Amino acid sequence: MLTFPKSMHRLYFFQASNSFYVADLDQSRTIQLSRCAWECLSLSVERTRTEVREALEARYSVEEIEAAFERLETFYQTRLLFEKHDWYEQWKAAKASSRPRLFIPQPVEVWVREVDKLTAGTNMALHRIVENLAQSVDVHLAGQQFHQLAEGLFEVPLSFTEALSTPWQLEQAGYLGILALHSVSRGNEILPFFQRVSLPILLQIYAPRGHGGEEINSILRHYAAMRPFDAFTVPSQSGIDFYQRFVLDTDCFFVLPIGFEPDIFHPMDKMQAKQEMAEATREPRVAQQPVVGYLSRVQPEKGASIFLKIAQTLPDVLFLLGGPTLGPYQNGPLPKNVVYAGFLPRQKLPVLYNAFDVYCFPTLSGEETFGLTLLEAMACGVPAVIPNW
């Protein structure tokens, strides 16, 4: 049941030709109401539901009052006239912040994750980007309610659909621009923004190719839709070099490298790291033999099959696998000189890297543009063997 009083948008009540209207200035909508509902709304700014009912009973029937309450309930559910949640005042304050604001039309879970549970470089890169941006601008991510995630980082009550269908809301909120992830798995969802929104759009690419050509075609469609003030980012120069095959002018492509945390990823005492991993895996050979390491999803496209074949050719070397699961290899059997370390939280990864004598990542994935695990292994002083493409 709808209760009063409620936090309201900026409303303007007016009459015209015996009809009753309210203008929602925050949503740029004008709504016609019955006289009873119109009075009910004006009273509910400061009164309880019981007080509103008592004030109306002298002029309207019980049925008319109940119909008015029901009509206002529909607006409450769709966030017209007044807000559905208690966070509206906080949301207004966030919009009024003097700091520059960026809008991300994709949901929070795409960009903000629990770092210790991350298993993909792209997810880590996105998380770090918003974390660092939030130091100097307010980053607003599309959502259903207002929620402050961290300093400068907010989920806001502006869904992807609303942002696309009512683009004026983005300008009203004073956004500097739009930041988004290009992803074939999410469809070409960002493409309509280039036609409907006048703000600059920065589209991040972490997979320049793959999915049987779908990735290339999608990026080229976005490239064709770009205005002079829009741009792509790629994590390495290889992404720009690749697209020079398809487009005449790559001036809208910019390299935004992925970084690592030097306070976490650095060389350690190798024998100590080996001993720790030997104890963690209950496999003493980790501390006794040369170790070739692998850390990624244990999938064929990431080169897991090649890694296992190499292990078969070098029986006197231990091959140590780290990853969230063994994927298609979980039913084995694995070569006898292969040890699975399982999933390790991020703070424990430096021990795993330092236990490696060589890091081997023979990925076959056409989507690779950088390889965060490669960078982290190198930061730990471990030589890497990788494909030359």
C-alpha positions in Angstrom: 0.0 0.0 0.0 1.3 3.5 -0.9 2.1 5.5 2.2 2.5 9.3 2.5 4.3 11.6 2.7 6.8 10.7 0.0 9.9 12.3 -1.5 8.5 14.1 -4.6 10.0 15.2 -7.9 9.7 18.9 -8.6 6.0 19.2 -9.5 3.9 22.0 -10.9 0.1 21.8 -10.5 -2.2 23.6 -12.9 -5.7 23.7 -14.4 -6.9 24.2 -17.9 -10.5 24.1 -19.2 -11.8 22.3 -16.2 -9.1 19.7 -16.5 -6.4 19.1 -13.9 -2.7 18.5 -14.6 0.6 18.0 -12.9 3.9 18.6 -14.6 6.8 16.4 -13.4 9.7 18.8 -14.0 12.3 16.1 -13.2 10.9 13.7 -15.8 9.6 16.4 -18.3 6.2 14.8 -18.3 2.7 16.3 -18.0 0.0 14.1 -16.6 -3.8 14.6 -16.5 -5.5 13.5 -13.3 -9.0 13.4 -11.9 -9.7 16.3 -9.6 -9.7 13.9 -6.6 -6.3 12.4 -7.6 -5.0 15.9 -8.2 -6.0 17.1 -4.8 -4.8 13.8 -3.2 -1.3 14.3 -4.7 -1.1 17.9 -3.6 -2.0 17.0 0.0 0.3 14.0 0.1 3.4 16.1 -0.1 3.2 16.7 3.7 0.4 14.5 5.1 0.0 10.9 5.9 -2.4 8.6 4.0 -5.0 8.8 6.8 -4.8 12.6 6.9 -5.2 12.8 3.1 -8.3 10.5 3.3 -9.8 12.6 6.0 -9.3 15.8 4.1 -10.9 14.4 1.0 -13.9 12.6 2.6 -16.0 15.7 2.7 -15.9 16.2 -1.1 -15.4 12.7 -2.6 -16.8 9.2 -2.2 -14.8 6.3 -0.8 -14.6 4.8 -4.3 -13.2 8.0 -5.8 -10.6 8.3 -3.1 -9.5 4.7 -3.5 -9.3 5.1 -7.3 -7.1 8.2 -6.7 -4.8 6.2 -4.4 -4.6 3.4 -7.0 -3.7 5.9 -9.8 -0.9 7.4 -7.8 0.3 3.9 -6.9 0.9 3.3 -10.6 3.1 6.4 -10.9 5.0 5.4 -7.8 5.8 2.1 -9.3 7.2 3.7 -12.5 9.0 6.5 -10.6 6.9 9.3 -11.9 5.8 12.2 -9.7 7.5 10.8 -6.6 10.3 8.3 -6.0 9.8 4.7 -5.2 12.6 4.5 -2.7 14.0 6.5 0.2 17.2 7.2 -1.6 15.7 9.9 -3.9 17.2 12.8 -1.9 20.6 11.2 -2.1 20.2 10.7 -5.8 19.3 14.4 -6.2 22.4 15.3 -4.1 24.6 13.1 -6.3 23.2 14.8 -9.5 23.9 18.2 -7.9 27.5 17.3 -7.1 30.1 19.8 -8.4 32.4 17.0 -9.7 32.3 16.0 -13.4 30.0 13.0 -14.0 30.3 10.1 -16.4 27.4 7.7 -17.2 27.9 3.9 -17.8 24.6 2.6 -19.4 25.6 -1.0 -18.5 24.7 -2.7 -15.1 27.0 -2.6 -12.1 27.9 -6.3 -12.2 29.6 -5.7 -15.6 32.0 -3.1 -14.3 32.3 -3.6 -10.5 33.3 -6.9 -9.1 34.7 -8.4 -5.9 38.4 -8.4 -6.8 39.4 -11.6 -5.0 36.8 -13.6 -7.0 37.8 -12.3 -10.5 38.9 -14.8 -13.1 39.2 -12.7 -16.2 41.6 -9.8 -17.2 38.8 -7.8 -18.8 36.7 -7.8 -15.6 39.8 -6.7 -13.7 40.5 -3.9 -16.2 36.9 -2.6 -16.0 36.9 -2.7 -12.3 40.2 -0.8 -12.1 39.1 1.8 -14.7 36.0 2.9 -12.7 37.9 2.7 -9.4 40.6 5.1 -10.7 38.1 7.3 -12.6 36.1 7.7 -9.3 39.1 9.5 -7.8 38.5 12.6 -10.0 34.9 12.2 -11.4 31.6 10.8 -10.2 30.9 7.5 -12.1 27.2 6.6 -12.4 26.3 3.1 -13.5 22.8 2.2 -14.8 20.5 0.7 -12.2 17.1 0.6 -10.5 17.9 2.5 -7.4 20.5 4.9 -5.9 23.3 3.2 -4.1 26.8 4.5 -3.4 29.2 1.7 -4.1 32.4 3.5 -3.1 33.8 7.1 -3.0 32.8 8.6 -6.4 31.1 5.4 -7.6 27.3 5.1 -7.7 24.5 2.9 -9.0 21.8 5.3 -10.1 18.1 5.0 -10.8 18.5 5.3 -14.6 18.2 2.1 -16.4 19.7 1.3 -19.8 16.3 1.4 -21.4 15.4 4.7 -19.8 18.7 6.3 -20.8 18.1 5.3 -24.4 14.4 6.2 -24.6 14.7 9.5 -22.7 18.2 10.8 -23.6 17.3 14.2 -22.3 17.7 12.8 -18.8 21.4 12.3 -19.4 21.8 16.0 -20.3 19.7 17.1 -17.4 21.9 15.1 -15.1 24.9 17.0 -16.4 26.9 14.1 -17.7 30.2 14.8 -19.3 30.0 11.7 -21.5 29.2 8.0 -21.8 31.6 5.2 -21.1 30.7 1.7 -22.3 32.1 -1.8 -22.9 31.8 -3.1 -26.5 30.7 -6.8 -26.3 29.2 -9.0 -28.9 27.7 -11.1 -26.1 25.7 -8.1 -25.0 24.6 -7.4 -28.6 25.0 -4.1 -30.3 23.3 -2.4 -27.4 25.4 0.8 -27.5 24.9 1.5 -31.2 21.6 3.4 -30.8 23.2 5.8 -28.3 25.3 7.3 -31.2 22.1 8.3 -32.9 20.0 9.4 -29.9 22.4 11.0 -27.5 24.5 14.1 -28.1 27.1 13.3 -25.4 30.6 11.9 -26.4 30.8 8.1 -26.2 34.0 6.2 -25.3 33.7 2.6 -26.2 36.2 0.1 -24.7 37.3 -2.8 -26.9 38.9 -5.9 -25.2 38.2 -8.4 -28.0 39.0 -6.9 -31.5 38.1 -10.1 -33.2 36.5 -13.5 -32.6 33.0 -15.1 -32.7 33.3 -16.0 -36.4 33.7 -12.4 -37.6 30.8 -11.0 -35.4 33.3 -9.0 -33.3 34.8 -7.3 -36.4 31.5 -6.5 -38.0 30.1 -5.1 -34.8 33.1 -2.8 -34.2 32.9 -1.6 -37.8 29.2 -0.8 -37.4 30.1 1.3 -34.3 33.0 2.9 -36.2 30.6 4.0 -39.0 28.2 5.5 -36.5 30.8 7.5 -34.6 30.8 11.3 -34.5 34.0 13.4 -34.5 33.9 13.5 -30.7 33.5 9.7 -30.1 36.3 7.2 -29.6 37.4 3.6 -29.0 40.0 2.4 -26.5 42.0 -0.8 -26.9 44.4 -2.3 -24.3 47.4 -2.5 -26.7 48.7 -1.2 -30.0 48.0 -4.5 -31.6 44.3 -3.6 -31.6 44.9 -0.5 -33.6 47.3 -2.3 -36.0 44.6 -4.9 -36.6 41.9 -2.4 -37.5 44.2 -0.5 -39.9 43.4 -3.4 -42.2 39.8 -2.4 -42.3 39.5 1.4 -41.8 41.3 4.3 -43.5 41.6 6.4 -40.3 42.3 5.0 -36.9 42.6 8.3 -35.1 39.6 7.5 -33.0 41.4 4.5 -31.5 43.4 5.1 -28.3 45.6 2.7 -26.3 44.6 2.4 -22.7 47.0 -0.1 -21.2 46.0 -2.6 -18.5 48.1 -2.2 -15.3 49.1 -4.4 -12.4 49.6 -3.6 -8.7 53.4 -3.4 -8.0 52.8 -3.7 -4.3 51.2 -7.1 -4.9 53.0 -8.5 -8.0 56.8 -8.5 -7.5 59.6 -11.1 -7.2 59.7 -13.2 -4.1 62.0 -15.8 -2.7 61.4 -18.6 -5.3 62.2 -21.5 -3.0 59.8 -20.1 -0.3 57.1 -19.6 -3.0 57.6 -23.2 -4.3 57.4 -24.5 -0.7 54.2 -22.6 0.0 52.6 -24.0 -3.2 53.9 -27.5 -2.5 52.1 -27.4 0.9 48.9 -25.8 -0.6 48.6 -28.4 -3.3 50.0 -31.3 -1.1 52.4 -32.0 -3.9 56.1 -32.0 -2.8 57.3 -32.1 -6.4 56.5 -28.4 -6.7 59.5 -27.7 -4.5 61.7 -30.3 -6.0 61.4 -30.0 -9.8 61.5 -27.2 -12.4 57.9 -25.8 -12.7 56.2 -24.6 -15.8 53.1 -22.6 -14.9 49.7 -21.7 -16.4 47.1 -19.4 -15.0 43.8 -18.8 -16.9 40.6 -20.5 -17.6 41.5 -24.1 -18.4 39.8 -24.1 -21.8 41.1 -25.2 -25.3 40.9 -21.6 -26.6 43.2 -20.5 -23.9 45.8 -23.1 -24.9 45.2 -25.6 -22.1 45.3 -28.5 -24.6 48.7 -27.4 -25.9 49.9 -26.9 -22.4 49.0 -30.5 -21.5 50.6 -31.9 -24.7 53.8 -30.0 -23.8 53.7 -31.6 -20.3 53.6 -35.1 -21.9 56.8 -34.3 -23.8 58.7 -33.2 -20.7 58.0 -35.9 -18.0 60.9 -34.6 -15.7 59.3 -31.1 -15.4 56.3 -30.3 -13.2 53.4 -28.4 -14.9 51.4 -26.4 -12.5 47.9 -25.2 -13.5 45.9 -22.4 -11.8 42.3 -21.6 -12.8 38.7 -21.4 -11.6 38.0 -25.0 -12.7 39.5 -27.7 -14.9 36.6 -27.2 -17.3 36.5 -29.9 -20.0 39.5 -31.6 -18.5 38.0 -32.2 -15.1 37.3 -35.9 -15.8 40.9 -36.4 -16.8 43.1 -38.2 -16.7 45.8 -35.4 -16.6 49.4 -36.3 -17.3 51.2 -37.5 -14.2 53.4 -34.4 -14.1 50.5 -32.0 -14.1 49.2 -30.5 -10.8 46.1 -28.5 -10.5 46.4 -25.7 -8.0 42.7 -24.7 -8.2 41.3 -21.2 -7.9 43.4 -18.7 -5.8 42.2 -15.3 -4.5 44.1 -12.4 -6.0 46.3 -11.8 -3.0 47.6 -15.3 -3.3 48.5 -15.2 -7.0 52.0 -13.7 -6.5 53.0 -16.9 -4.6 51.7 -19.0 -7.5 53.6 -16.9 -10.1 56.8 -16.9 -8.1 56.6 -20.7 -7.8 56.8 -20.9 -11.6 60.3 -21.1 -13.3 58.6 -20.4 -16.6 55.2 -19.1 -17.4 53.6 -20.7 -20.4 50.4 -19.3 -21.9 49.9 -20.8 -25.4 46.5 -19.2 -26.0 44.7 -19.7 -29.3 42.0 -17.2 -28.6 41.4 -14.6 -31.4 40.1 -12.3 -28.7 43.4 -11.9 -26.9 44.8 -8.3 -27.0 47.0 -8.0 -23.9 47.0 -10.9 -21.4 46.9 -9.5 -17.8 48.3 -12.8 -16.4 51.4 -12.4 -18.7 52.0 -8.9 -17.3 51.6 -10.1 -13.7 54.0 -13.1 -14.3 56.6 -10.7 -15.8 56.2 -8.4 -12.8 57.0 -11.3 -10.6 60.2 -11.8 -12.6 59.1 -15.0 -14.4 60.1 -15.5 -18.0 57.1 -16.1 -20.3 56.5 -18.3 -23.3 53.6 -17.1 -25.4 52.4 -17.1 -29.1 54.1 -14.6 -31.3 50.8 -13.1 -32.4 
